Amino acid sequence: MSVQPRPWPEVPEQTVVVARAAFPKGTLAMRFRDELPGLFADEQFASAFGMRGKPGISPGQLALVTVLQFAENLTDRQAADAVRARIDWKYALGLELTDAGFDHTVLTGFRQRLIDHELEERVLDLLLARLSERGLVKARGRQRTDSTHVLAAVRSVNRLEFLAETLRAALEALAAAAPDWLATRIDAEWVARYGARADSYRLPAGQGKRTKMAVQVGVDGFAVLEALHAADAPIWLREIPAVVILRTVWIKQYHRTITHDRQEVAWREEKDLPPSRERICSPYDTDARYATKRGSGWEGYKVHVTETCDDVTATGRPHLVTNVATTDATVTDVEMLEQIHTDLDRRNLLAGEHIVDAGYTSAELMISAQRDFGITLLGPLRVDTSPQARTKSGFDRTAFTIDWDNQQATCPQGVTNTIWSACTERGRESIVVRFPVTACQTCPVRPQCTRSTRNGRQLMLRPRDIHDTVERARTEQTTDEWKQRYAIRAGVESTIHQAVAATGIRRSRYVGLPKTHLAHVFAATAINLIRLDAWWTAARPGNTRTSHLARLDLTLAA
């Protein structure tokens, strides 16, 4: 397939007449065509296609179809049917009314080409660049970011089901790839054990029986791996993806001890398992990970959405999504902040003030965001968790006077430290400050200062710039002015809700991190299109829904 870049087609006269008659006020698709003509040009996607061969469908048109598909939360088949049947879509695409469209599988191939040629961000980049030219989005304003969970497109199973299904998937792949080889090595009982999916039958009752089954699955899995690594086994069988997954899972889930031609297989205990970030949780999506947040667990990914949040009345600009980032579920928010700033910098849309929740903040990031990107990071730092600060009845770090130049700390009773030593705590640069034991043991306010019976009071300080940033930020976030500035962060929750309701962003349509991220980019572009349509038509946001009972209560109160 090849692509010969050509200009965006003009809307045929008959299509215009019928579309205007059917939709006098226009539709989202029609307004997109009128307001942003030729946005997705073929040249922008040409690198994903060859220059020789049978001409393919316009990638610019496929990009628009995919954006409209996400704006209406359609499947590939429904989107292809809309191209054939919807007059407003034909108007947006510049098609004749008699155009038969294309098969829905073309959309699958188009998305894969975008991933293979690293063009995942192209549609959002093109839209934001055009909006920047029109002054609808600008750099150095206020932006806010939040994240939400994304469920992988796989079934959630328990650990035993996961292991049995991983082995079954490997046997299925081997049966398809090398049936003759497998037939001479398979155990007769394996067909009964792994012929059906692991979640299609009841697991044994009782922990003892389940452990026995887990060990049997482990023994069978090691038998398959040994046969695959035997001298007479075709080497290429070891590279089958399902076999690679089996080998990886068994290393992390089982212990095996071989002595005197006898092997003992043991199921790893929970405390002996690798961290969740290193463990596959489904043989059908090796990028998905298990994570928990506020007591809720899920298997899949996490998406971070960034949008502008300047005052609409003052700026005359709508709130638009400027970046979307996707990670596996175990990546914390704080790990993603620098990447988000880098992506915004690439689009020339860096924020002047970035409003985030406590999951994205740290003193180091506040300093680096200002130093590297000129961004003021506005978000609450975690409070001091020392026993003195928690009880609010003792002397926390703020009660001590720090003389950084002379490396001296003075306690509320006027005693100075005897030790000032640099160290590394949990990978971070820190300073240990200790006070004399003799002075602390006879101190009249000792119970308010330390609970240690053998040593004196000890402080753990960060380097001076970080320490000053922490103290200043914690002081500021208690003021009414700071709380008023920060109140705007809550608005990003409505953006998350809109993305969930309009595009289904919390459930991955596809398998794997690259495809899931591409879907999120199209979802972000679709959200911007929906908001622009409301902006162009001056549509007011709907009123908050109130139940009949609540309205009755309000009436009585009045």
C-alpha positions as CSV (number, residue, x, y, z in Angstrom):
1,M,0.0,0.0,0.0
2,S,1.2,3.5,-0.8
3,V,0.1,7.0,-0.2
4,Q,0.3,9.8,-2.8
5,P,-0.3,13.0,-0.8
6,R,-3.1,15.0,-2.2
7,P,-5.0,18.1,-1.1
8,W,-7.9,17.7,1.2
9,P,-10.9,17.2,-1.2
10,E,-13.6,19.9,-1.6
11,V,-17.0,19.0,-0.5
12,P,-19.1,17.9,-3.5
13,E,-22.0,20.2,-4.3
14,Q,-24.7,17.6,-3.9
15,T,-23.2,16.6,-0.5
16,V,-23.3,20.2,0.6
17,V,-26.9,20.7,-0.4
18,V,-28.2,17.5,1.3
19,A,-26.1,18.1,4.5
20,R,-27.3,21.7,4.8
21,A,-30.9,20.6,4.3
22,A,-30.6,17.8,6.8
23,F,-28.7,19.8,9.4
24,P,-29.5,23.5,9.0
25,K,-27.6,24.3,12.3
26,G,-24.7,22.0,11.4
27,T,-23.2,19.2,13.5
28,L,-19.9,18.7,15.2
29,A,-18.4,17.0,12.1
30,M,-19.6,19.7,9.8
31,R,-18.3,22.5,12.0
32,F,-14.9,20.8,12.3
33,R,-14.7,20.8,8.5
34,D,-15.7,24.5,8.2
35,E,-13.6,25.9,11.1
36,L,-10.5,23.8,10.7
37,P,-10.3,22.8,7.0
38,G,-7.5,20.5,5.9
39,L,-6.2,20.1,9.5
40,F,-5.0,16.4,9.0
41,A,-3.0,16.7,5.7
42,D,-1.8,13.5,4.1
43,E,1.8,14.8,4.2
44,Q,1.7,14.6,8.0
45,F,1.3,10.8,7.9
46,A,3.1,10.0,4.6
47,S,6.1,8.6,6.5
48,A,4.0,5.7,7.8
49,F,3.2,4.5,4.2
50,G,5.3,3.5,1.2
51,M,5.6,5.5,-2.0
52,R,5.2,2.6,-4.3
53,G,2.4,0.1,-4.7
54,K,-1.4,0.3,-4.9
55,P,-2.7,3.7,-3.7
56,G,-4.4,3.5,-0.3
57,I,-7.0,5.5,1.5
58,S,-6.1,9.0,2.5
59,P,-4.4,8.9,5.9
60,G,-5.7,12.4,6.7
61,Q,-9.3,11.2,6.2
62,L,-8.6,8.1,8.3
63,A,-7.2,10.4,11.1
64,L,-10.4,12.5,11.0
65,V,-12.6,9.3,11.0
66,T,-10.7,8.0,14.1
67,V,-11.1,11.3,16.0
68,L,-14.8,11.4,15.2
69,Q,-15.0,7.7,16.2
70,F,-13.6,8.6,19.6
71,A,-15.8,11.7,19.9
72,E,-18.9,9.4,19.7
73,N,-17.3,6.4,21.3
74,L,-17.9,4.1,18.3
75,T,-16.3,0.8,17.5
76,D,-14.3,0.4,14.2
77,R,-17.3,-1.3,12.5
78,Q,-19.6,1.5,13.6
79,A,-17.2,4.2,12.5
80,A,-16.9,2.5,9.0
81,D,-20.7,2.3,8.8
82,A,-20.9,6.0,9.7
83,V,-18.6,6.9,6.8
84,R,-21.0,5.0,4.5
85,A,-24.3,6.2,6.0
86,R,-23.8,9.6,7.8
87,I,-24.3,12.7,5.7
88,D,-22.5,15.0,8.1
89,W,-19.5,12.6,8.1
90,K,-19.4,12.6,4.3
91,Y,-19.5,16.4,4.4
92,A,-16.5,16.5,6.8
93,L,-14.6,14.0,4.7
94,G,-15.5,15.6,1.3
95,L,-17.1,12.5,0.0
96,E,-19.8,11.9,-2.6
97,L,-23.1,10.7,-1.3
98,T,-22.6,7.5,-3.2
99,D,-19.2,6.8,-1.7
100,A,-19.1,3.3,-0.3
101,G,-16.5,4.0,2.3
102,F,-14.0,1.3,3.4
103,D,-13.8,-1.9,5.4
104,H,-13.5,-1.4,9.2
105,T,-10.2,-3.3,9.3
106,V,-8.6,-0.4,7.6
107,L,-8.8,1.6,10.8
108,T,-6.9,-1.2,12.7
109,G,-4.1,-1.1,10.1
110,F,-3.9,2.7,10.2
111,R,-3.5,2.8,14.0
112,Q,-0.8,0.1,13.8
113,R,1.1,2.2,11.2
114,L,1.0,5.2,13.5
115,I,2.5,3.1,16.3
116,D,5.2,1.5,14.1
117,H,6.4,4.9,12.8
118,E,6.1,6.7,16.2
119,L,3.3,9.0,15.0
120,E,1.1,8.5,18.1
121,E,1.1,12.1,19.1
122,R,0.6,13.5,15.5
123,V,-3.2,14.2,15.6
124,L,-3.0,16.1,18.9
125,D,0.1,18.0,17.8
126,L,-1.6,19.1,14.6
127,L,-4.7,20.3,16.4
128,L,-2.9,22.2,19.1
129,A,-0.6,23.8,16.5
130,R,-3.5,25.1,14.5
131,L,-5.3,26.3,17.6
132,S,-2.1,28.1,18.7
133,E,-2.0,29.9,15.4
134,R,-5.6,31.0,16.0
135,G,-4.9,32.2,19.5
136,L,-7.2,29.6,21.2
137,V,-4.4,28.1,23.2
138,K,-1.2,29.8,24.4
139,A,1.9,29.0,26.5
140,R,2.7,30.4,29.9
141,G,-0.9,30.3,31.2
142,R,-2.3,28.2,34.0
143,Q,-2.7,24.5,33.4
144,R,-3.7,21.6,35.6
145,T,-3.1,17.8,35.6
146,D,-4.6,14.8,37.2
147,S,-4.6,11.0,36.6
148,T,-7.0,8.2,36.6
149,H,-6.9,4.4,36.3
150,V,-7.4,2.5,33.1
151,L,-8.6,-1.1,33.0
152,A,-6.7,-3.4,30.6
153,A,-8.7,-5.2,27.9
154,V,-8.1,-8.6,29.7
155,R,-10.1,-10.5,32.3
156,S,-8.9,-10.1,35.9
157,V,-8.1,-13.5,37.4
158,N,-6.5,-14.7,40.6
159,R,-3.0,-15.9,40.8
160,L,-3.7,-19.6,40.3
161,E,-5.9,-18.9,37.3
162,F,-3.3,-16.7,35.8
163,L,-0.6,-19.4,36.0
164,A,-2.8,-22.1,34.5
165,E,-3.9,-19.7,31.7
166,T,-0.3,-18.7,31.0
167,L,0.6,-22.4,30.5
168,R,-2.5,-23.1,28.5
169,A,-1.7,-20.1,26.2
170,A,1.8,-21.4,25.6
171,L,0.5,-24.9,24.8
172,E,-2.1,-23.5,22.4
173,A,0.6,-21.5,20.6
174,L,2.8,-24.6,20.3
175,A,-0.1,-26.7,19.1
176,A,-0.7,-24.2,16.3
177,A,3.0,-23.7,15.4
178,A,4.4,-27.2,15.8
179,P,1.6,-29.8,16.3
180,D,3.8,-32.8,15.3
181,W,6.5,-31.8,17.7
182,L,4.1,-31.2,20.6
183,A,2.2,-34.5,20.0
184,T,5.2,-36.6,20.8
185,R,6.0,-34.8,24.1
186,I,2.7,-33.8,25.6
187,D,1.4,-35.6,28.6
188,A,-2.0,-37.3,28.1
189,E,-3.4,-35.6,31.2
190,W,-2.5,-32.1,29.9
191,V,-5.4,-32.0,27.5
192,A,-7.8,-32.5,30.4
193,R,-6.0,-29.9,32.6
194,Y,-5.4,-27.2,30.0
195,G,-7.9,-28.0,27.2
196,A,-10.3,-25.2,28.4
197,R,-9.6,-21.8,29.7
198,A,-8.6,-21.6,33.4
199,D,-11.6,-19.4,34.2
200,S,-14.2,-21.8,32.7
201,Y,-14.2,-24.2,35.6
202,R,-14.2,-24.1,39.4
203,L,-10.9,-24.1,41.3
204,P,-10.4,-26.6,44.1
205,A,-11.8,-25.6,47.5
206,G,-9.3,-25.1,50.3
207,Q,-5.9,-23.6,50.4
208,G,-4.1,-27.0,50.5
209,K,-5.7,-28.3,47.3
210,R,-5.1,-25.0,45.5
211,T,-1.4,-25.1,46.5
212,K,-1.2,-28.7,45.2
213,M,-2.7,-27.6,41.9
214,A,-0.3,-24.6,41.7
215,V,2.6,-26.9,42.2
216,Q,1.3,-29.3,39.5
217,V,0.9,-26.4,37.1
218,G,4.5,-25.4,37.9
219,V,5.8,-28.9,37.3
220,D,4.0,-29.1,33.9
221,G,5.3,-25.7,32.9
222,F,8.9,-26.7,33.7
223,A,8.4,-29.9,31.7
224,V,7.4,-27.8,28.7
225,L,10.4,-25.5,29.1
226,E,12.8,-28.4,29.4
227,A,11.4,-30.0,26.2
228,L,11.8,-26.7,24.4
229,H,15.4,-26.3,25.4
230,A,16.4,-29.9,24.6
231,A,19.0,-30.4,22.0
232,D,16.6,-31.9,19.4
233,A,14.0,-29.1,19.8
234,P,13.7,-26.5,17.0
235,I,15.3,-23.3,18.3
236,W,12.6,-21.1,16.9
237,L,10.0,-22.6,19.2
238,R,11.7,-20.9,22.1
239,E,11.0,-17.5,20.5
240,I,7.2,-17.9,20.2
241,P,5.8,-14.9,22.3
242,A,3.6,-17.2,24.5
243,V,6.6,-19.3,25.3
244,V,8.7,-16.3,26.2
245,I,5.9,-15.2,28.5
246,L,5.7,-18.6,30.1
247,R,9.5,-18.6,30.8
248,T,9.3,-15.1,32.3
249,V,6.3,-15.9,34.5
250,W,7.7,-19.2,35.8
251,I,11.0,-17.5,36.8
252,K,9.1,-15.0,38.9
253,Q,6.4,-17.3,40.3
254,Y,8.2,-20.5,41.2
255,H,11.2,-21.9,43.0
256,R,12.8,-25.1,41.6
257,T,15.5,-27.1,43.3
258,I,17.1,-30.1,41.5
259,T,19.1,-32.6,43.5
260,H,20.2,-36.1,42.3
261,D,17.9,-36.1,39.3
262,R,15.0,-35.1,41.4
263,Q,13.3,-31.7,41.3
264,E,11.2,-29.9,43.8
265,V,8.9,-27.2,42.7
266,A,7.5,-24.6,45.1
267,W,5.1,-21.8,44.7
268,R,6.6,-18.5,45.8
269,E,5.0,-16.9,48.8
270,E,3.6,-13.4,48.5
271,K,6.5,-11.9,50.3
272,D,9.0,-13.6,48.0
273,L,7.4,-12.3,44.8
274,P,9.1,-9.5,42.8
275,P,7.5,-6.0,43.0
276,S,4.3,-5.6,41.1
277,R,6.0,-3.4,38.5
278,E,8.1,-6.4,37.4
279,R,5.3,-8.9,37.3
280,I,3.1,-9.7,34.3
281,C,-0.5,-10.0,35.4
282,S,-2.0,-11.4,32.1
283,P,-0.5,-13.6,29.4
284,Y,-2.5,-11.6,26.9
285,D,-1.3,-8.1,27.8
286,T,2.3,-8.1,29.1
287,D,2.3,-4.4,29.5
288,A,-0.5,-4.3,32.0
289,R,0.3,-4.2,35.8
290,Y,-1.6,-4.5,39.0
291,A,-1.7,-1.5,41.3
292,T,-3.8,-0.2,44.2
293,K,-4.9,3.3,45.1
294,R,-7.0,4.3,48.1
295,G,-7.9,0.6,48.8
296,S,-9.0,-0.1,45.2
297,G,-7.0,-2.4,42.9
298,W,-7.0,-2.7,39.2
299,E,-5.0,-4.4,36.4
300,G,-4.0,-2.1,33.5
301,Y,-2.7,1.4,33.1
302,K,-2.9,5.0,34.3
303,V,-3.5,8.1,32.1
304,H,-2.4,11.7,33.0
305,V,-4.5,14.5,31.5
306,T,-3.3,18.1,31.3
307,E,-5.5,21.0,30.3
308,T,-5.5,24.8,30.3
309,C,-7.5,26.4,33.1
310,D,-7.2,30.2,32.6
311,D,-10.2,32.3,33.2
312,V,-12.4,31.9,30.2
313,T,-14.0,35.3,30.5
314,A,-10.7,37.1,30.9
315,T,-8.8,35.3,28.1
316,G,-11.5,34.5,25.6
317,R,-10.2,31.0,25.2
318,P,-11.8,27.6,26.0
319,H,-10.2,25.1,28.3
320,L,-8.4,22.5,26.1
321,V,-6.4,19.4,26.7
322,T,-2.7,20.1,26.0
323,N,-1.1,16.7,26.9
324,V,-2.0,13.1,27.6
325,A,0.5,10.6,29.0
326,T,-0.1,6.8,29.6
327,T,1.9,4.5,31.9
328,D,1.4,1.2,33.4
329,A,-0.6,1.2,36.6
330,T,2.5,1.0,39.0
331,V,4.1,4.3,37.8
332,T,3.5,7.0,40.4
333,D,2.3,10.5,39.6
334,V,5.5,12.2,40.8
335,E,7.5,10.1,38.4
336,M,5.6,11.6,35.4
337,L,5.7,15.3,36.1
338,E,9.0,15.9,34.4
339,Q,7.9,13.9,31.3
340,I,4.7,16.0,31.2
341,H,6.7,19.2,31.2
342,T,9.0,17.9,28.5
343,D,6.0,17.1,26.3
344,L,4.5,20.5,26.8
345,D,7.8,22.1,26.0
346,R,8.0,20.1,22.7
347,R,4.6,21.6,21.8
348,N,5.6,25.1,22.8
349,L,2.8,25.1,25.4
350,L,4.6,25.2,28.7
351,A,2.5,26.5,31.6
352,G,3.4,29.5,33.7
353,E,1.7,27.9,36.7
354,H,1.0,24.2,36.9
355,I,-1.7,23.2,39.4
356,V,-1.5,19.5,40.6
357,D,-2.5,17.5,43.6
358,A,-0.1,16.1,46.3
359,G,0.7,13.0,44.2
360,Y,2.8,15.2,41.8
361,T,4.6,17.4,44.2
362,S,7.9,17.3,46.0
363,A,10.4,20.0,46.9
364,E,12.9,18.8,44.3
365,L,10.3,19.0,41.6
366,M,9.2,22.5,42.6
367,I,12.8,23.6,42.3
368,S,13.6,21.7,39.0
369,A,10.3,22.8,37.4
370,Q,11.2,26.5,37.9
371,R,14.8,26.0,37.0
372,D,14.4,23.9,33.9
373,F,11.1,25.0,32.5
374,G,10.3,28.3,34.2
375,I,7.1,26.7,35.7
376,T,5.7,27.5,39.1
377,L,4.4,24.2,40.5
378,L,1.3,24.8,42.7
379,G,0.3,21.9,44.8
380,P,0.3,20.8,48.4
381,L,3.4,19.2,49.9
382,R,2.9,16.3,52.2
383,V,2.8,17.4,55.8
384,D,5.5,16.6,58.4
385,T,4.8,13.1,59.7
386,S,7.1,13.2,62.7
387,P,5.5,12.3,66.0
388,Q,5.9,15.9,67.3
389,A,4.2,17.3,64.2
390,R,1.4,14.7,64.3
391,T,0.5,15.3,67.9
392,K,1.0,19.1,67.7
393,S,2.2,19.0,71.3
394,G,5.9,18.8,70.8
395,F,8.9,20.5,69.2
396,D,9.0,19.7,65.5
397,R,11.6,20.9,63.1
398,T,10.2,24.3,62.8
399,A,10.9,24.9,66.5
400,F,14.7,24.6,65.9
401,T,16.8,27.5,64.6
402,I,19.1,26.4,61.7
403,D,22.3,28.3,61.0
404,W,23.3,26.8,57.6
405,D,26.5,28.8,57.2
406,N,27.9,27.6,60.4
407,Q,26.2,24.1,60.3
408,Q,24.6,24.7,63.6
409,A,21.1,24.0,64.9
410,T,19.7,25.4,68.2
411,C,16.9,23.7,70.1
412,P,14.1,25.7,71.9
413,Q,16.2,25.3,75.2
414,G,19.2,27.0,73.6
415,V,21.3,23.8,73.2
416,T,23.3,23.4,70.0
417,N,24.1,20.3,68.1
418,T,27.3,18.3,68.3
419,I,27.0,16.4,65.0
420,W,26.2,17.8,61.5
421,S,26.8,15.0,58.9
422,A,25.8,14.6,55.3
423,C,24.3,11.3,54.3
424,T,22.0,9.5,51.8
425,E,18.6,8.5,53.0
426,R,16.5,6.3,50.6
427,G,18.5,7.6,47.7
428,R,18.2,11.3,48.7
429,E,20.8,13.7,50.0
430,S,20.1,14.5,53.6
431,I,21.8,15.9,56.7
432,V,21.9,14.3,60.1
433,V,21.9,16.7,63.1
434,R,22.3,15.3,66.6
435,F,22.2,16.9,70.0
436,P,24.3,16.0,73.0
437,V,23.0,13.1,75.0
438,T,23.9,14.6,78.4
439,A,21.9,17.8,77.6
440,C,18.8,15.9,76.4
441,Q,18.7,13.5,79.3
442,T,18.4,16.3,81.9
443,C,16.2,18.6,79.7
444,P,13.0,19.5,81.5
445,V,10.9,19.4,78.3
446,R,12.4,16.1,77.0
447,P,9.0,14.3,76.7
448,Q,7.9,17.1,74.2
449,C,11.1,16.7,72.2
450,T,12.1,13.0,71.9
451,R,11.0,9.6,73.0
452,S,14.5,8.1,72.8
453,T,15.8,6.9,76.2
454,R,19.5,6.4,75.2
455,N,20.2,9.1,72.6
456,G,19.6,12.8,72.3
457,R,17.3,14.5,69.8
458,Q,18.1,13.9,66.2
459,L,17.0,15.9,63.1
460,M,17.0,14.7,59.6
461,L,17.3,17.8,57.2
462,R,17.3,18.1,53.5
463,P,19.9,20.3,51.7
464,R,19.4,24.0,52.3
465,D,17.5,24.9,49.1
466,I,15.2,22.0,49.5
467,H,14.6,22.7,53.2
468,D,13.8,26.3,52.5
469,T,11.4,25.4,49.7
470,V,9.6,22.9,51.9
471,E,9.2,25.3,54.8
472,R,8.0,28.1,52.6
473,A,5.5,25.9,50.7
474,R,4.1,24.4,53.9
475,T,3.6,27.9,55.3
476,E,2.0,29.3,52.1
477,Q,-0.5,26.4,51.7
478,T,-2.1,27.2,55.0
479,T,-3.1,30.7,53.9
480,D,-6.5,31.7,52.4
481,E,-4.8,33.3,49.3
482,W,-3.0,30.0,48.5
483,K,-6.2,28.0,48.9
484,Q,-8.1,30.3,46.6
485,R,-5.4,30.0,43.9
486,Y,-5.4,26.2,44.3
487,A,-9.2,25.8,44.2
488,I,-9.2,25.8,40.4
489,R,-7.5,22.3,40.5
490,A,-10.8,20.7,41.2
491,G,-12.0,21.5,37.7
492,V,-9.8,18.8,36.2
493,E,-12.0,16.2,37.8
494,S,-14.8,17.3,35.4
495,T,-12.4,16.8,32.5
496,I,-11.7,13.2,33.7
497,H,-15.4,12.7,33.9
498,Q,-16.0,14.0,30.4
499,A,-13.2,11.8,29.0
500,V,-14.8,8.8,30.7
501,A,-18.4,9.6,29.7
502,A,-17.6,10.6,26.1
503,T,-14.7,8.3,25.1
504,G,-14.6,5.5,27.7
505,I,-11.1,6.4,28.6
506,R,-11.1,4.2,31.8
507,R,-11.4,1.0,29.8
508,S,-8.7,0.2,27.2
509,R,-10.0,-0.7,23.8
510,Y,-6.8,-2.4,22.8
511,V,-4.0,-4.7,24.2
512,G,-0.6,-3.2,25.1
513,L,0.7,0.1,26.3
514,P,1.5,1.6,22.8
515,K,-2.0,1.0,21.5
516,T,-3.6,2.2,24.7
517,H,-1.6,5.4,24.6
518,L,-2.6,6.0,21.0
519,A,-6.3,5.6,22.0
520,H,-5.8,8.2,24.8
521,V,-4.2,10.6,22.3
522,F,-7.3,10.3,20.0
523,A,-9.6,10.6,23.0
524,A,-7.8,13.8,24.1
525,T,-8.2,15.2,20.5
526,A,-11.8,14.2,20.5
527,I,-12.4,16.0,23.8
528,N,-10.9,19.1,22.4
529,L,-13.1,18.8,19.3
530,I,-16.2,18.5,21.5
531,R,-15.2,21.6,23.5
532,L,-14.4,23.6,20.4
533,D,-17.8,22.7,19.0
534,A,-19.4,24.0,22.2
535,W,-17.2,27.1,21.9
536,W,-18.1,27.8,18.3
537,T,-21.8,27.5,19.0
538,A,-21.7,29.4,22.3
539,A,-23.3,26.5,24.1
540,R,-23.6,26.9,27.8
541,P,-22.7,24.0,30.1
542,G,-25.7,22.2,31.4
543,N,-27.0,22.8,34.9
544,T,-26.1,20.4,37.6
545,R,-28.8,17.7,37.8
546,T,-30.9,17.8,40.9
547,S,-33.3,15.1,42.0
548,H,-37.0,15.8,42.5
549,L,-36.6,15.1,46.2
550,A,-33.7,17.6,46.5
551,R,-35.7,20.2,44.6
552,L,-38.6,19.7,47.0
553,D,-36.2,20.2,49.9
554,L,-34.8,23.4,48.4
555,T,-38.4,24.7,47.8
556,L,-39.3,24.1,51.5
557,A,-36.1,25.8,52.6
558,A,-36.9,28.9,50.6
